[in-house]
Every structure is written in structure tokens, then in C-alpha cells.
Amino acid sequence: MKNIRRTRRHKRIAKKLKGSETRPRLVVFKSQKHMYAQVINDTKGTVVASCSTLDKDFKTKKIKTTNKDAATQIGKMLAQKALKLGVKEVCFDRAGYKYHGRVKSLADSVREEGLIF
């Protein structure tokens, strides 16, 4: 039931936030064990950059995948990938999650690395 309400909120949010080539959409998904983040260009329907706690780069850091530290690392890694590809501005799509905890720490770390939203 909780996930159904979250997906309904996400659909409402996604209607208003459309990612373009100049300003793609940064989407967050979190599960019980892992966290995923993608930068998506909605006009072409392509993923520009992605990062998760399942990536090899993340696993070498030996951080627990379910806490704020993991979210901060994911945010830093994603921002670095996006900046290398020339993306400087994004619109943040929290996917129906509350803006606190892991979602907030990911957003803060992305901002610290230089992405604007």
C-alpha cells in the first residue's frame, strides 16, 4: 500500500518535471538494501548517467549500502559522471519519497559536487 501511494505521487511529480537536453531529470530510487540514481533526458528517452550501490566503483569503498553515507557517495559519483558528460543543471525528481534522510543526503552531495538544481 505504501509503495502504491509513492508511485502515485511520483507520477504526479513526473508530469510536471520533464527533463530536456539542457536540463535533464535526476531521479532517485531507494529500496530496502540499495539506492539508485539516474540522470534522464526525457525528450530522447535516454539515460545520460547512472550510479547505484551495486556499481563496482561503490563496492570498492566498503560502505554499508543502506545508510546516508552510501547516499552521499552515490551523489558524488553521479555528479562527477554528469559533469564529465557536460551536464551542469538538472531538475531533481525525488520519486515520491520524502525529502529527508537518504534522499536529502544524496541531493546535498550532488549540489556540493557542482550540479545545479
C-alpha positions, -999 to +999 in steps of 0.1 A: +000+000+000+028+024+009+046+018-024+014+023-044+009+057-028+046+066-035+042+056-072+011+078-075+029+107-061+058+100-084+035+100-115+021+134-104+056+148-099+070+134-132+042+151-152+055+185-140+092+177-143+103+169-178+140+165-184+154+181-215+188+180-232+199+212-215+183+203-181+178+165-176+159+150-147+178+134-118+157+105-105+162+087-072+150+052-063+157+035-030+150+000-019+155-017+015+191-026+006+202-004-022+200+031-037+199+041-074+202+075-091+199+083-128+201+114-150+175+111-177+168+131-209+131+128-213+129+143-248+151+115-262+141+089-236+177+081-227+197+077-195+226+102-196+244+089-164+235+065-137+250+053-104+240+028-077+252+010-047+257-021-069+284-004-091+319-018-089+333+017-080+310+019-050+317-017-038+354-010-036+347+017-009+334-009+015+305+012+027+272-002+040+246+003+013+216+013+035+227+045+052+232+082+045+270+077+038+261+054+009+237+080-005+264+107-002+288+086-021+263+078-048+255+115-052+292+124-055+298+097-081+268+106-101+276+143-101+312+136-113+299+114-141+273+140-152+298+169-151+322+148-173+294+145-198+287+182-198+256+183-177+256+212-153+219+217-144+193+191-135+158+190-121+156+168-091+129+142-091+126+126-056+102+099-070+075+104-044+099+099-014+100+124+014+129+149+012+149+137+042+173+110+052+190+092+023+172+113-004+183+146+012+219+135+017+221+124-020+207+158-031+231+177-009+262+158-021+252+163-057+249+201-051+283+201-033+300+185-064+287+212-086+254+202-102+227+229-100+190+224-092 
